[in-house]
Amino acid sequence: DYRGVSVVNGQEVFNQGLRSIHYDHIPFIAYYKAAVLQTSFVDLKIVNKRIGYIVGAGDKVPASLEQMGYEVVMLGDKELSRISLQQFDAIISGVRAYNTNEWLNAYYDKLMKYVQDGGNLIVQYNTSSNVGPVKAKIGPYPFNISRTRVTDEKAEVTFLKPDHPVLNYPNKITQQDFSGWIQERSIYHGSDWDKNFETILTMHDPGEKADAGSLLIAKYGKGYFTYTGLVFFRELPAGVPGAYRLLANIIGLNRKKAF
């Protein structure tokens, strides 16, 4: 982290930023925090450059993608209805997009055709409950969404397929890439997945069974579909290098080298 300090007339030091909280049900609150610029130095390679990002419940992943060097185009109902998806090297849905956007049902066939023709669709976590039901069909093959999560951010991660492109291209993923994660590893894992899905990782909280539903990848036609509960929406804003490197590999699946 970098801390900025300005001195005026040798007397006043300015090193804090003003933040405020303003909701209808509480009084206005203003408070100060130290002015800190968080930086991360990441050994990162990317392939694919133009990303379509389907709006979800709200996250900071698009800003992180831009910092990685991608061009990001936000996609809502209007955009999906009128533009060709083939212009995008990959399309990523924001967190809980399929919980919050019932209109995604109207674009299921269009998204699957995009994948079939060589595109790369990456779906971040969605919930599946009475409170937060999935409101639109998601993948090309059947799978369910469970409530399984791994809340220990230091939980051991096992590579089921260490030679899989997602762990090798364009970045070689190692155990070091799962160091320094914050708060948790993964939430709302896939379950009961079709045989066309590949499982890449297993992980578990202490005392729990190992679970492989955090990262499901399926080839469909010429392209790829991925469902992941890995908490990129937490790790990217926190500057976790391994999260950047792994997401870059998922984005690059349809440009993979032969392994």
Secondary structure as UniProt FT lines:
FT   STRAND          2..3
FT   STRAND          6..8
FT   TURN            9..11
FT   STRAND          12..14
FT   STRAND          16..21
FT   TURN            24..25
FT   STRAND          29..34
FT   STRAND          36..37
FT   STRAND          50..54
FT   HELIX           61..68
FT   STRAND          71..75
FT   HELIX           77..82
FT   HELIX           85..87
FT   STRAND          90..93
FT   TURN            95..96
FT   HELIX           97..100
FT   HELIX           102..107
FT   HELIX           108..116
FT   TURN            117..118
FT   STRAND          120..123
FT   STRAND          144..145
FT   TURN            153..154
FT   STRAND          157..159
FT   TURN            162..163
FT   HELIX           165..167
FT   HELIX           175..178
FT   STRAND          190..191
FT   TURN            195..196
FT   STRAND          197..199
FT   STRAND          201..203
FT   TURN            206..207
FT   TURN            213..214
FT   STRAND          215..220
FT   TURN            221..222
FT   STRAND          223..228
FT   HELIX           232..235
FT   TURN            236..239
FT   HELIX           241..251
FT   HELIX           253..255
//
